Amino acid sequence: MKTIIVNLGANTYPIYIESSILESAGFLIKRHLPNAKRIFIVTDSNVVKNYLISLKEKITAEGYIVTTKIVKAGEKSKNLNVVTALYNDLVEAKLTRSDAIVALGGGVIGDLTGFLASTYLRGIKFIQVPTSLLAQVDSSIGGKVAVNLPAGKNLIGSFYHPSLVIIDPAVLDTLDPRFFLDGLAEVIKYAFIKDEKLYQKLLAFKDLDNLKENIIDIIYTCCMIKRDIVERDEKDTGERMILNFGHTLGHAIEAVCGYTECTHGEGVAIGMNIVTKISEKLGLTDPGTHRRVITLLKKYNLPLEVPDVNREDLFNAMQIDKKNVDSELNLILLRKVGQAYIYKTDVEFFEGI
C-alpha cells in the first residue's frame, strides 16, 4: 500500500492508495475515527450498483451505524437544493459533530459531500473514497469543496480537508471509458504544469491498456505533485493556482454547455490547448510547446477545439471566474512542458477563439 501524508498542521491527513483497498475501508475509518458512532455515505446513481452495499457492510462490521443517500449522477446535482435535502437527511440520521460523512463517488460527489460536511453543524468530519480517475488524482485532495450556481461552476465553496482519502484503482475497471479519459485530462495537466518525466511516460505508453497497467504509479505521482503544492499554498493564493491550467476556459465551456454536453476533463483539455496556442503566438510560451501539448492530447483522443457555443456567453462565464481578481484574470500559462506560471491578464486574452 502506498501512503502519502498531506502535512497541514491540525488539518494533516493520509492518502491511502492500493488496489482493492475498499475491502479494508472499514478498518481504515475505524483507525482514524475511533470515536464516531454514525457514518453517513453519500453516493450517486452510477456508483451505487457497484460499491455501496459492500462499503456499507465493511463500515457496519466495525460497529458504526450507517445511513446512505443516493443522489442523481452528474454535475447538475452540485447545487444548493440537493445540499438542503441532504442537511435534512443528516438531521434525520441523528449525526453529531463526532460522526462523519463518506463521499463515495467521483468529483461531483466529493465536492458536494465536502461542502455538506464543511457547513453542517459548522463542520463535521468527512472521508473521501473517490471512484473516478479525476477524483483520485485531483479533486479528492487539497480540501477544495463547492457547489455550482447557474452562473458558474464552484462559486459557493470553502477549504475543508477530509480526515482521510482512500483510493482504490481497481474501481476504475467499472468506469465508463469516456470518464476515464475525462480524468486522464487532469493527469496530463500535471505533466504539463510540473513533470516533464510524466509527460514522457504518458507519451511512451503503447496504448491506453498499457497506461492502465501502470495506473497505481500514475495516481501516486499526481497525488504527490498536488500534495507538495497544497502544502506550500493551502488557500490557493499563489503557486496552487497553477493547478487550474486549462480551467478558466474549461469551466466556462462546462457552464455554457449546461454541464451535460462537455465533461470537466474535456473542457480542461480544450482549455489547455487553446490557452497554449494563444500564449505561444504571443511569445509567452517557448516555441514548440503547443505542438507537444497537442501531441499528448491527441494520443488519448481528448478534444481540442471550443464547441459551437455562443462566444459572448463564454466570455461572460470567464468574467466571473474565481481566478478573476479586481478585473484581472490570473491565467495559468506554460513556459514549457513541465513549467507553469501565473500570467495576469483579462478575458480579452481569448479574443478570437
Secondary structure, DSSP 8 states (H G I E B T S, - for coil): -EEEEE--GGG-EEEEE-TTGGGGHHHHHHHH-TT--EEEEEEETTTIIIIIHHHHHHHHTTT-EEEEEEE-SSGGG-SHHHHHHHHHHHHHTT--TTSEEEEEESHHHHHHHHHHHHHGGG--EEEEEE-SHHIIIIITSS-EEEEEETTEEEEEEEE---SEEEE-GGGGGGS-HHHHHHHHHHHHHHHHHH-HHHHHHHHH-SSHHHHHHTHHHHHHHHHHHHHHHHHH-TTSSSGGGGGGTTHHHHHHHHHHTTTTSS-HHHHHHHHHHHHHHHHHHTTSS-TTHHHHHHHHHHHTT---S--S--HHHHHHHHHT-TTEETTEEEEEEEEETTEEEEEEE-GGGGTT-
